[in-house]
Amino acid sequence: MAHIPVNHPLRPMYRLAGFVAGAYLVVFGIVGFAQTAGDSFTGYTGDRVIGQGSNLLWSILSLVIGALVLLGAVVGRNVDVEVDKYLGWALLVIGSYSMATIRTDANFLGFSMATVVVTYLVGLLLITIGLYSKVAPQSKAGAPRQVREGRTA
């Protein structure tokens, strides 16, 4: 797509932000796993992990998603772009489902509203990182927008 930037000058910062988001999910998953290990696997348990509602299933899912984001950030080479994009959208879907079922028995991930907000924020961050982290050889990248439009700055 021509409107998605390639070889963005802030790409290293975006990769670092993706790494931090993945690390947060891993830390949340590990702490959540430790705190909810004796509780039920699904359902709202009332357990708070780093200020968010959680249960054992969501802790394991956070750990897996965070590990995939970290792996994508370490590998790079546009693998991180795809991983961040798809897992970001997955987090938005999970957050939307959990917000719709937050006060019902269908809240099998044990979300509180704080967890929904954090899940949305991390998902949107990952999608944004996926949009601005793409790399390509200079021969295929094309000129920056300013050069194409005849501006120098």
C-alpha positions as CSV (number, residue, x, y, z in Angstrom):
1,M,0.0,0.0,0.0
2,A,1.4,3.3,-1.0
3,H,0.1,5.2,2.0
4,I,1.8,3.0,4.6
5,P,5.2,4.4,5.4
6,V,8.3,2.3,4.5
7,N,11.7,2.8,6.2
8,H,10.2,5.3,8.7
9,P,13.0,7.2,10.4
10,L,11.6,6.4,13.9
11,R,11.4,2.7,13.2
12,P,13.9,1.8,16.0
13,M,11.7,3.7,18.5
14,Y,8.6,1.8,17.2
15,R,10.4,-1.6,17.6
16,L,11.4,-0.6,21.1
17,A,7.8,0.3,21.9
18,G,6.7,-3.0,20.6
19,F,9.3,-4.7,22.7
20,V,8.1,-2.8,25.8
21,A,4.5,-3.7,25.1
22,G,5.4,-7.4,24.7
23,A,7.5,-7.2,27.9
24,Y,4.5,-5.7,29.8
25,L,2.3,-8.6,28.6
26,V,4.9,-11.1,29.6
27,V,5.3,-9.6,33.1
28,F,1.5,-9.3,33.5
29,G,1.2,-13.0,32.5
30,I,3.8,-14.2,34.9
31,V,2.5,-12.2,37.8
32,G,-1.0,-13.1,37.0
33,F,-0.1,-16.8,36.7
34,A,1.6,-16.6,40.2
35,Q,-1.4,-14.9,41.8
36,T,-4.2,-16.9,40.2
37,A,-2.5,-20.4,40.2
38,G,-4.9,-21.7,42.9
39,D,-8.1,-20.3,41.5
40,S,-10.4,-21.5,38.8
41,F,-9.2,-21.5,35.2
42,T,-12.0,-19.4,33.8
43,G,-14.6,-17.0,35.1
44,Y,-14.4,-13.8,37.1
45,T,-12.5,-14.6,40.3
46,G,-12.1,-11.0,41.6
47,D,-8.3,-11.4,41.6
48,R,-6.4,-8.1,40.8
49,V,-3.1,-8.3,38.9
50,I,-1.2,-5.1,38.5
51,G,-4.5,-3.2,39.1
52,Q,-6.5,-5.3,36.5
53,G,-8.9,-8.2,36.8
54,S,-7.5,-11.5,35.7
55,N,-7.8,-15.3,35.9
56,L,-5.5,-18.1,35.0
57,L,-6.6,-18.3,31.4
58,W,-6.1,-14.6,30.7
59,S,-2.7,-14.8,32.4
60,I,-1.6,-17.6,30.2
61,L,-3.0,-15.9,27.1
62,S,-1.1,-12.6,28.0
63,L,2.1,-14.6,28.5
64,V,1.8,-16.2,25.1
65,I,0.8,-13.0,23.3
66,G,3.6,-11.1,24.9
67,A,6.1,-13.8,24.1
68,L,5.0,-13.7,20.4
69,V,5.4,-9.9,20.3
70,L,8.8,-10.1,21.9
71,L,9.9,-12.8,19.5
72,G,8.6,-10.7,16.6
73,A,10.5,-7.6,17.9
74,V,13.7,-9.6,18.2
75,V,13.5,-11.2,14.8
76,G,12.5,-8.0,13.0
77,R,12.7,-8.2,9.1
78,N,9.0,-7.3,8.8
79,V,8.0,-10.3,10.9
80,D,7.4,-7.9,13.7
81,V,5.1,-5.8,11.5
82,E,2.8,-8.8,10.8
83,V,2.9,-10.1,14.4
84,D,2.1,-6.7,15.8
85,K,-0.6,-6.0,13.3
86,Y,-2.5,-9.3,13.8
87,L,-2.0,-9.6,17.6
88,G,-3.0,-5.9,18.0
89,W,-6.3,-6.6,16.2
90,A,-6.7,-9.8,18.3
91,L,-6.4,-7.8,21.5
92,L,-9.0,-5.3,20.3
93,V,-11.4,-8.2,19.6
94,I,-10.7,-9.8,23.0
95,G,-11.2,-6.4,24.7
96,S,-14.5,-5.8,22.8
97,Y,-15.8,-9.2,23.7
98,S,-14.8,-8.8,27.3
99,M,-16.4,-5.4,27.5
100,A,-19.6,-6.7,26.1
101,T,-19.7,-9.6,28.6
102,I,-18.1,-7.9,31.6
103,R,-21.0,-8.4,34.1
104,T,-22.2,-11.8,32.8
105,D,-21.3,-15.4,33.2
106,A,-19.7,-15.2,29.7
107,N,-16.8,-13.2,31.1
108,F,-14.6,-16.3,31.0
109,L,-11.3,-14.2,30.9
110,G,-12.1,-12.5,34.2
111,F,-11.8,-9.0,32.8
112,S,-12.5,-5.8,34.8
113,M,-13.0,-2.5,33.0
114,A,-9.4,-1.6,33.8
115,T,-8.3,-4.7,31.9
116,V,-10.4,-3.8,28.9
117,V,-8.9,-0.3,28.8
118,V,-5.3,-1.7,29.0
119,T,-6.1,-4.4,26.4
120,Y,-7.4,-1.7,24.0
121,L,-4.4,0.5,24.6
122,V,-1.9,-2.3,24.0
123,G,-3.8,-3.5,21.0
124,L,-3.9,0.0,19.4
125,L,-0.2,0.5,20.2
126,L,0.7,-2.7,18.5
127,I,-1.4,-1.8,15.4
128,T,0.3,1.6,15.2
129,I,3.7,0.0,15.5
130,G,2.8,-2.5,12.8
131,L,1.9,0.4,10.5
132,Y,5.1,2.4,10.9
133,S,7.7,-0.4,11.2
134,K,7.8,-1.8,7.7
135,V,11.2,-1.9,6.0
136,A,12.1,-2.4,2.3
137,P,15.3,-2.0,0.2
138,Q,15.9,1.6,-0.8
139,S,15.3,0.7,-4.5
140,K,11.8,-0.5,-3.7
141,A,10.9,2.0,-1.0
142,G,10.4,5.0,-3.3
143,A,11.0,8.6,-2.4
144,P,9.7,10.1,0.8
145,R,6.5,12.1,0.5
146,Q,8.2,15.5,0.8
147,V,10.5,14.7,-2.2
148,R,7.5,13.4,-4.3
149,E,5.6,16.6,-3.6
150,G,8.6,18.8,-4.5
151,R,9.3,20.1,-1.0
152,T,12.7,20.0,0.6
153,A,11.8,20.0,4.2
